[in-house]
Amino acid sequence: MMPRSKRVGRFIKPEVKKVEEPEEQIKVISIPEKVSIKELAEKMKMQPSVIIKKLFMAGQISTVNTELTYEEAENIAIEYDIICEKEVPVDIIEELLKEDEDAPETLQKRPPVVCVMGHVDHGKTSLLDAIRKTSVTDREAGGITQRIGAYTVSINDQKITFLDTPGHEAFTAMRMRGANSTDIAVLVVAADDGVMPQTIEAINHAKAAEVEMIVAVNKIDKPNANIDRVKQEMTEYGLISTDWGGTTEFVPVSAKTGEGIDTLLETIILTSDILELKANPNREARGLVLEARLDKGRGPVANVLVQKGTLHVGDFISAGASSGKVRAMVDDKGNKLKEAKPSQPVEILGLSDVPNAGEVFLGHETDKEAKQYANTYLQQHKKDLIEETKAKMSLDDLYSKIEEGRLQELNIIIKADVQGSVEALKSSLLKLSNDEVVVKIIHGGVGAINESDVTLAAASNAIIIGFDVRPDAMAKSMADHEGVEIKLYKVIYQAIEEIEYAMKGMLAPVYEERVTGHAEVRQIFKASKVGNIAGAFVKDGIIKKDCKVRITRDGEQIFEGDLASLKRFKDDVKEVKEGYECGLVFDGFDSINEGDMVEAYEMVEVPRT
């Protein structure tokens, strides 16, 4: 026997433990509105060739750069048990512009910013003139305020800033911006005219911007002025006068005689006291670009409204894609300033480019920081610009659209002296689009019409509209050479009207039929090649080759169609006049009888009304 210690032990089978299978993880990926196959494959952690093959098997030929819509990408991902979520795009600009509220102890009282709104010809400009005691009306073409101006007036040592927003519907976008940058809206309504379409528009903008409204009932000096009628009409829009138990101040004024102007200013001051308007002046400036233009001698000039902080000469600022250092500051009266406090409108020089009206401007500590903001803004908008350019350059897509909807496109390039006019013309002209003609603004900019505008117009078959600007000498000769049409205007209505007429010329023509003559079939000739030939006598008018015909028998129409051939004896002729005989062959109709009446007519294009 083997010693016990040396005995071979029994093999004990280890206990098999059940391995818990990990729960199946559902993969979730987030994708944008449009995604390329390459990007989708990266997110799905697979080779793009797999997706391309899958699409190929489904009859769709694609490459790694083929763009898929969110729905198409979702359908592909779901087959691999991957759930898609829509990517919420982050607005970098919005993030940059976000800021914390100023501490209450840092806030100081500031003047109110007032926006004057109302229907065209209701007296907004004259009212502002009466307030400022200066006249700008004479300098305006067509009596329409072409630029957004801002003016400061003082009453009892208290300041009020007025934004002069135009009242023509073409400036809706600017008026909306005006309302968003203001504290109080003064709604001008003519006492003899009452509520008009743009009055309602102005009310809606002011309500949307949540600004306090004061109604100035103008033209009370007119004999047919009726203030109560205006109050009554205003109740329909929720504006009830204080003397009728409401909360809206109605101030009767006359811009012509100056009556009620002081009362209006006092009402504005009183309203601003109730609103407790405050801002922190001891911080970096922040505000809005009201207007911007390119000045030949001074470069980009921006008219800005400081909303928070104090803007100094020498400050680094950014506004949209432009940045720079404030070289000079001028107020509305032309005085040079060293600093501008909250609610103060000033004209500034020193930006690198012309910013868009409505951009937020920010003060920065360093030039580097200002440039970074401007570059970030530019990068954010580059994608949008690329998308726009794609849409412009994609001729195949353009052609298919025209084929599908039988669309014609009217391409327009707008150049104006100020950004506001560009926007105004853009919005007005885009409204002219209809089912048959699409208006496309392919470029809008500030400054004189230059060579690059003409090149773009020639390439895209566009017309150039200049508003208060002229083409430079080089652009003029180039336009003549390229056959590019340049239209120059001083009044906005004329531009809109002329484009409308141009569009009417482009619309699909309207045709109507015009009867040219009648003939009677008197004999039938049989011809082996062409079938029956009608020997006819032209009773009146004229029968032309290629005309359309109607054949009637015993007063009943038996055929309508084309005339295949017209002969005089054996010769083909262009026309046969009244009193002559001719031979007629009808396209697709052979059973002619003697005595049949033939009416010849043609389709004529008529001008649109």
C-alpha positions in Angstrom: 0.0 0.0 0.0 1.1 3.4 -0.8 1.6 5.7 2.2 -1.5 7.9 2.8 0.3 11.1 2.0 1.2 9.8 -1.5 -2.3 8.6 -2.4 -3.7 10.1 -5.5 -6.7 12.4 -4.5 -10.0 12.3 -6.1 -10.7 14.9 -8.8 -13.5 17.1 -7.6 -15.4 18.8 -10.5 -15.5 22.5 -9.8 -18.9 24.0 -9.4 -20.0 25.8 -12.6 -21.3 29.2 -11.7 -23.8 30.7 -14.0 -22.3 33.8 -15.6 -24.8 36.5 -15.7 -25.2 37.8 -19.2 -24.8 41.6 -19.3 -28.0 43.4 -20.2 -28.1 44.5 -23.8 -27.2 48.2 -24.0 -29.2 50.2 -26.4 -26.9 52.6 -28.1 -28.1 56.2 -28.6 -26.5 58.7 -30.9 -27.3 62.3 -31.5 -27.2 63.6 -35.1 -28.0 67.0 -36.7 -30.8 67.8 -39.3 -28.4 66.8 -42.1 -25.5 64.4 -41.8 -23.0 62.9 -44.3 -22.6 59.1 -44.5 -19.0 59.5 -43.2 -20.2 61.4 -40.1 -23.0 58.9 -39.5 -20.7 55.9 -39.8 -18.3 57.6 -37.3 -21.1 58.1 -34.8 -22.3 54.5 -35.3 -18.7 53.2 -34.9 -18.7 51.4 -38.3 -17.2 51.6 -41.7 -18.9 54.0 -44.2 -18.7 51.2 -46.8 -21.2 49.2 -44.8 -23.8 52.0 -45.1 -23.0 52.7 -48.7 -23.4 49.0 -49.5 -26.7 48.9 -47.7 -28.0 51.9 -49.6 -26.7 50.4 -52.9 -28.7 47.2 -52.2 -31.8 49.4 -51.7 -31.1 50.9 -55.1 -29.5 54.1 -53.9 -26.1 55.1 -55.2 -24.1 57.2 -52.7 -20.6 58.2 -51.6 -19.1 59.0 -48.2 -20.0 62.7 -48.7 -23.7 62.0 -49.6 -25.9 64.0 -47.2 -28.7 62.2 -45.5 -31.7 63.8 -43.8 -32.3 63.1 -40.1 -35.2 60.7 -41.1 -33.0 58.7 -43.6 -30.1 58.4 -41.0 -32.6 57.3 -38.3 -33.9 54.5 -40.6 -30.4 53.3 -41.2 -29.4 53.4 -37.6 -32.5 51.6 -36.3 -31.6 48.5 -38.4 -28.4 48.3 -36.3 -30.4 48.7 -33.1 -29.1 52.3 -32.6 -31.6 55.0 -31.6 -31.1 58.5 -32.9 -31.8 61.7 -31.1 -32.0 65.1 -32.9 -28.9 67.3 -32.1 -29.9 70.6 -30.6 -27.6 73.1 -32.3 -25.8 75.4 -29.9 -26.0 79.1 -30.8 -22.4 80.1 -30.0 -23.3 83.8 -30.5 -26.2 83.5 -28.1 -23.8 81.9 -25.6 -21.3 84.7 -26.0 -23.8 87.4 -25.6 -25.3 85.9 -22.4 -24.4 87.7 -19.2 -25.3 88.0 -15.6 -27.6 90.7 -14.4 -25.9 93.7 -12.7 -26.1 93.8 -8.9 -29.0 96.2 -7.8 -26.6 98.5 -5.8 -24.6 99.2 -9.0 -27.7 100.4 -11.0 -28.4 104.1 -11.6 -31.3 105.9 -13.2 -31.1 106.3 -17.0 -33.1 108.2 -19.5 -35.9 106.4 -21.4 -35.4 105.3 -25.0 -38.5 106.1 -26.9 -39.5 104.7 -30.3 -42.0 106.7 -32.5 -44.2 104.4 -34.6 -47.3 104.7 -36.7 -48.8 104.7 -40.2 -47.2 106.5 -43.1 -48.2 110.2 -43.4 -49.6 110.3 -39.8 -47.0 112.8 -38.9 -44.2 110.9 -37.1 -41.3 112.9 -38.7 -43.1 116.2 -38.2 -43.8 115.3 -34.5 -40.1 114.6 -34.0 -39.3 117.8 -35.8 -41.6 119.7 -33.4 -39.9 118.0 -30.5 -36.4 118.7 -31.8 -37.3 122.1 -33.3 -35.2 121.2 -36.3 -36.3 120.1 -39.7 -35.1 117.0 -41.5 -38.2 116.6 -43.7 -36.8 118.8 -46.5 -33.7 116.6 -46.9 -35.7 113.4 -47.3 -36.5 112.0 -50.8 -40.1 111.3 -51.2 -40.9 112.5 -47.6 -39.9 109.1 -46.2 -37.4 108.6 -43.4 -34.6 106.7 -45.0 -32.3 106.3 -42.0 -33.0 105.3 -38.4 -31.8 108.3 -36.5 -31.6 108.8 -32.7 -32.1 112.1 -31.0 -31.8 113.2 -27.4 -34.0 116.0 -26.0 -34.1 117.5 -22.5 -37.2 118.5 -20.5 -36.9 119.9 -16.9 -33.2 118.7 -16.8 -34.3 115.2 -17.7 -33.2 113.5 -20.9 -35.3 111.5 -23.4 -33.7 109.5 -26.3 -35.9 109.2 -29.4 -35.4 106.5 -32.0 -36.8 107.7 -35.3 -38.2 104.5 -36.9 -39.7 104.9 -40.3 -43.4 104.3 -40.8 -43.4 102.8 -44.3 -44.2 99.2 -44.3 -41.0 98.5 -46.2 -39.2 99.2 -42.9 -41.2 96.6 -40.9 -38.0 94.8 -39.9 -36.3 97.9 -38.7 -39.4 99.1 -36.9 -39.5 95.7 -35.1 -35.9 96.1 -34.1 -36.7 99.7 -33.0 -39.4 98.4 -30.7 -37.0 95.7 -29.2 -34.4 98.3 -28.3 -36.8 100.7 -26.6 -38.6 101.2 -23.3 -41.6 103.3 -24.4 -43.4 103.3 -27.8 -45.1 106.5 -28.9 -47.8 105.4 -31.3 -48.7 108.3 -33.6 -52.3 108.2 -34.9 -53.9 111.0 -37.1 -57.0 112.3 -35.5 -58.7 112.7 -38.9 -57.6 109.3 -40.2 -57.8 106.9 -37.3 -56.4 103.4 -37.1 -54.7 102.2 -40.3 -52.9 98.9 -41.3 -49.4 100.0 -40.2 -50.9 101.3 -36.9 -52.1 97.8 -36.2 -48.7 96.5 -37.2 -46.9 98.9 -34.9 -49.2 97.9 -32.0 -48.4 94.2 -32.6 -44.6 95.0 -32.6 -44.8 97.0 -29.4 -46.8 94.3 -27.7 -44.4 91.6 -28.9 -41.5 93.6 -27.5 -43.4 94.2 -24.3 -42.9 97.9 -24.3 -45.1 100.5 -22.7 -47.3 102.4 -25.1 -48.4 106.0 -25.2 -50.8 107.1 -28.0 -50.1 110.5 -29.5 -53.3 111.6 -31.3 -51.8 114.0 -34.0 -53.3 116.6 -36.3 -55.9 117.8 -33.7 -55.7 121.2 -35.5 -57.6 119.8 -38.5 -61.4 120.6 -38.6 -62.4 116.9 -39.1 -60.3 115.7 -36.1 -62.1 113.2 -33.9 -60.1 112.1 -30.8 -62.9 110.0 -29.4 -63.1 108.0 -32.6 -59.4 107.2 -32.3 -59.9 106.1 -28.6 -62.9 104.0 -29.7 -60.9 102.3 -32.5 -58.0 101.6 -30.1 -60.1 99.7 -27.7 -60.4 96.9 -30.2 -56.6 96.4 -29.8 -56.7 96.4 -26.0 -55.5 100.1 -25.7 -58.0 101.8 -23.5 -57.6 105.4 -22.5 -57.0 106.3 -18.8 -60.0 108.6 -18.9 -62.1 105.7 -20.1 -60.9 103.5 -17.2 -57.9 101.9 -19.0 -54.2 102.1 -18.5 -53.0 103.7 -21.8 -52.1 107.4 -22.0 -53.7 109.2 -24.9 -52.1 112.7 -25.6 -53.7 115.0 -28.2 -51.0 116.8 -30.1 -50.5 119.0 -33.1 -47.1 118.7 -34.8 -48.0 121.8 -36.9 -48.9 124.2 -34.1 -46.8 122.6 -31.3 -49.9 122.1 -29.1 -49.6 119.2 -26.6 -45.9 118.5 -27.3 -44.9 119.5 -23.7 -47.6 117.3 -22.3 -46.4 114.4 -24.4 -42.8 114.8 -23.1 -44.1 115.1 -19.5 -46.1 111.9 -20.0 -43.0 110.1 -21.3 -41.0 111.3 -18.3 -43.8 110.2 -15.9 -44.1 106.8 -17.6 -40.3 106.3 -17.4 -40.4 107.1 -13.6 -43.0 104.5 -13.1 -40.9 101.9 -15.1 -37.9 102.7 -12.9 -35.4 102.5 -15.7 -31.9 101.8 -14.5 -28.5 100.6 -15.8 -25.0 100.2 -14.4 -22.7 102.9 -16.0 -19.5 101.6 -14.4 -18.8 98.6 -16.5 -17.8 97.7 -20.1 -20.3 99.1 -22.6 -23.0 97.1 -24.3 -25.7 98.2 -26.7 -27.2 98.1 -30.2 -26.1 99.1 -33.6 -29.0 101.2 -34.9 -27.5 102.0 -38.3 -24.2 101.5 -40.1 -22.8 102.7 -43.4 -19.5 103.1 -45.3 -18.3 106.7 -45.5 -15.8 107.4 -48.3 -13.5 109.5 -46.1 -14.1 108.1 -42.6 -14.6 104.4 -43.3 -17.2 102.3 -41.5 -19.5 104.6 -39.4 -21.9 103.0 -36.9 -24.8 104.8 -35.1 -25.1 102.9 -31.8 -27.2 103.1 -28.7 -25.4 102.5 -25.4 -27.7 100.4 -23.2 -25.4 99.4 -20.3 -22.0 100.6 -19.1 -20.1 103.6 -20.5 -18.4 103.7 -23.9 -15.2 105.7 -24.1 -13.0 106.9 -27.0 -10.2 104.3 -27.1 -12.4 101.3 -26.0 -12.0 98.0 -27.9 -15.4 96.9 -29.2 -16.9 94.1 -31.4 -20.2 94.3 -33.3 -21.1 91.1 -35.2 -18.3 90.2 -37.5 -16.6 93.5 -37.1 -14.3 94.8 -34.4 -12.0 97.7 -33.7 -11.1 100.6 -31.4 -13.4 103.6 -30.9 -11.4 106.4 -32.7 -14.1 109.1 -32.4 -17.6 109.6 -31.0 -20.1 112.2 -32.1 -23.6 112.8 -30.6 -26.8 113.6 -32.5 -26.0 117.3 -32.4 -22.6 116.9 -33.9 -20.6 117.4 -30.7 -17.5 115.3 -30.2 -17.7 113.2 -27.1 -15.2 111.3 -24.9 -17.7 109.0 -23.4 -21.3 107.9 -23.8 -23.5 106.8 -20.9 -26.5 104.4 -20.9 -29.5 105.4 -23.2 -27.2 107.7 -25.2 -27.1 107.4 -29.0 -23.7 108.1 -30.6 -22.0 107.8 -34.0 -18.7 105.9 -33.7 -15.7 105.5 -36.0 -13.0 102.8 -35.9 -14.7 99.5 -36.7 -13.0 97.2 -39.2 -16.2 96.6 -41.2 -19.8 97.8 -41.6 -21.8 95.8 -39.0 -25.5 94.9 -39.6 -28.1 97.1 -38.1 -29.5 95.4 -35.0 -26.2 93.7 -34.0 -25.3 93.8 -30.3 -22.0 95.7 -29.7 -19.8 94.8 -26.8 -16.9 96.6 -25.1 -13.8 94.5 -24.4 -10.6 94.9 -22.3 -8.2 94.1 -25.2 -8.1 94.2 -28.9 -7.4 90.5 -29.0 -10.6 89.7 -27.1 -12.7 92.0 -29.5 -11.2 90.2 -32.5 -11.9 86.8 -31.0 -15.6 87.7 -30.6 -15.8 89.0 -34.2 -14.0 85.8 -35.5 -16.3 83.5 -33.5 -19.3 85.3 -35.0 -17.8 85.0 -38.5 -17.2 81.2 -38.0 -20.7 80.7 -36.8 -22.2 82.4 -39.8 -19.8 80.8 -42.3 -21.8 77.6 -42.4 -25.0 79.5 -43.1 -23.2 81.4 -45.9 -21.8 78.1 -47.4 -25.4 76.7 -47.3 -26.7 79.8 -49.1 -23.9 79.7 -51.7 -24.6 76.0 -52.3 -28.2 76.8 -53.0 -27.1 79.6 -55.4 -24.6 77.5 -57.3 -26.5 74.3 -57.5 -27.8 74.6 -61.1 -29.2 71.1 -61.3 -31.3 71.7 -58.3 -32.4 75.1 -59.7 -33.4 73.5 -63.0 -35.4 70.7 -61.3 -37.3 73.3 -59.3 -38.1 75.3 -62.4 -39.2 72.0 -64.2 -41.4 70.9 -61.3 -43.1 74.2 -60.5 -42.5 76.0 -63.8 -40.8 78.7 -61.8 -38.9 81.6 -63.3 -36.5 83.4 -61.0 -35.8 87.1 -60.9 -32.3 87.5 -59.4 -31.6 90.9 -57.8 -28.5 92.5 -56.3 -29.1 95.4 -53.9 -26.6 98.1 -53.1 -27.6 101.0 -50.8 -26.0 103.8 -48.8 -27.1 102.3 -45.5 -27.8 98.8 -44.2 -31.3 99.8 -43.2 -32.3 100.6 -46.8 -30.8 97.2 -48.0 -33.0 95.4 -45.4 -36.0 97.4 -46.4 -35.7 96.7 -50.1 -35.0 93.1 -49.4 -38.1 92.5 -47.4 -40.3 94.5 -49.9 -39.0 92.8 -53.0 -39.2 89.3 -51.5 -42.9 90.0 -50.9 -43.3 90.4 -54.7 -42.7 86.7 -55.2 -45.8 84.8 -56.5 -46.7 81.4 -57.9 -45.0 82.1 -61.2 -42.0 84.3 -60.4 -39.7 83.9 -57.5 -37.7 87.0 -56.4 -34.2 86.0 -55.2 -31.9 88.6 -53.5 -28.6 87.0 -54.3 -26.6 89.8 -52.6 -27.2 92.9 -50.6 -24.6 95.3 -49.4 -23.6 98.8 -48.4 -21.6 101.2 -50.6 -21.1 102.0 -54.3 -21.8 99.5 -57.0 -18.4 97.9 -57.8 -16.9 95.4 -60.3 -17.5 92.3 -58.1 -21.3 93.2 -58.1 -21.3 93.4 -61.9 -19.4 90.1 -62.1 -21.9 88.4 -59.8 -24.8 89.9 -61.8 -23.3 88.7 -65.1 -22.7 85.2 -63.7 -26.2 84.9 -62.2 -28.2 86.8 -64.8 -29.3 89.4 -62.2 -30.2 93.0 -62.3 -28.5 95.5 -59.9 -30.6 97.9 -57.9 -28.8 100.9 -56.5 -30.5 103.0 -53.7 -28.9 106.4 -53.1 -25.6 105.0 -54.5 -23.9 105.1 -58.0 -21.7 102.6 -59.9 -18.0 103.5 -60.0 -16.5 104.2 -63.4 -15.0 100.7 -63.7 -18.3 99.0 -62.8 -20.2 101.2 -65.3 -18.1 100.3 -68.3 -18.0 96.6 -67.2 -21.8 96.6 -66.9 -22.1 98.0 -70.4 -19.7 95.4 -71.8 -21.4 92.5 -69.9 -24.9 93.7 -70.7 -25.8 93.9 -67.0 -28.7 96.2 -66.1 -28.1 98.7 -63.3 -31.2 100.6 -62.0 -30.7 103.6 -59.7 -33.4 104.9 -57.3 -33.8 107.6 -54.7 -37.3 106.7 -53.5 -38.1 103.2 -52.3 -41.6 103.1 -53.9 -40.2 103.5 -57.4 -37.8 100.6 -57.0 -40.6 98.3 -55.8 -43.0 99.4 -58.5 -40.5 99.0 -61.3 -39.5 95.5 -60.2 -43.2 94.6 -60.1 -43.6 95.8 -63.7 -40.4 93.9 -64.7 -41.9 90.8 -63.1 -45.1 91.2 -65.0 -43.1 91.0 -68.2 -41.6 87.8 -67.0 -44.8 86.1 -66.0 -46.1 83.4 -68.3 -48.0 85.3 -71.1 -51.8 85.3 -71.3 -53.2 84.3 -74.7 -56.6 84.9 -76.2 -58.0 83.7 -79.5 -58.6 86.1 -82.4 -60.7 84.9 -85.4 -59.0 85.8 -88.6 -61.5 84.6 -91.2 -64.2 82.1 -92.5 -64.3 79.8 -95.4 -67.0 77.5 -96.9 -66.1 74.0 -98.3 -67.5 73.7 -101.8 -65.7 70.7 -103.2 -63.8 67.6 -102.0 -60.7 66.4 -103.7 -59.2 63.0 -102.9 -55.4 62.7 -102.8 -53.6 59.4 -102.1 -50.9 60.9 -100.0 -52.7 63.4 -97.8 -56.3 62.1 -97.8 -59.2 64.5 -98.5 -58.5 68.1 -99.5 -61.3 70.6 -99.0 -61.7 73.0 -101.8 -63.0 76.1 -100.0 -64.0 79.7 -100.7 -62.8 82.4 -98.3 -66.0 84.3 -97.4 -64.4 86.9 -95.1 -61.1 87.8 -93.5 -58.0 85.8 -94.2 -56.9 82.2 -93.8 -53.3 81.8 -92.7 -50.9 78.9 -92.8 -50.4 77.2 -89.4 -53.6 78.7 -88.0 -56.1 76.8 -85.8 -59.5 75.9 -87.2 -63.1 75.0 -86.1 -65.3 73.1 -88.6 -69.1 73.4 -88.2 -71.8 71.4 -90.0 -75.4 72.6 -89.8 -74.5 74.9 -87.0 -72.8 72.1 -85.0 -69.0 72.0 -84.3 -67.5 68.7 -85.6 -63.8 69.4 -85.4 -61.3 71.8 -83.7 -57.6 71.5 -84.4 -54.7 72.6 -86.6 -54.6 73.4 -90.3 -52.0 71.0 -91.8 -51.6 72.7 -95.2 -52.9 75.6 -97.2 -52.8 75.6 -101.0 -53.7 77.8 -103.8 -54.1 75.6 -106.9 -51.1 73.2 -106.5 -48.8 75.6 -104.6 -48.4 75.9 -100.8 -49.1 79.5 -99.8 -48.8 81.5 -96.5 -52.2 83.1 -96.6 -55.4 83.3 -98.8 -57.6 86.4 -98.6 -61.3 87.0 -98.8 -62.9 86.3 -102.2 -60.3 83.7 -103.3 -60.4 79.9 -103.4 -58.0 77.6 -101.6 -57.3 74.0 -100.7 -57.3 73.0 -97.0 -56.0 69.9 -95.3 -56.8 69.4 -91.6 -54.5 67.7 -89.1 -56.2 64.5 -88.1 -59.6 65.1 -89.7 -60.6 63.7 -93.0 -64.4 63.4 -93.1 -65.2 66.8 -94.7 -68.5 67.4 -96.5 -69.5 70.0 -99.0 -71.2 73.0 -97.2 -69.0 72.6 -94.0 -68.0 76.0 -92.6 -64.4 76.6 -91.5 -63.5 79.3 -89.0 -59.8 80.2 -88.8 -58.3 81.7 -85.6 -55.0 82.3 -83.9 -53.8 82.7 -80.3 -52.5 86.2 -79.5 -50.6 87.2 -76.4 -52.3 90.0 -74.5 -50.7 92.3 -71.9 -51.5 91.5 -68.2 -53.6 94.1 -66.4 
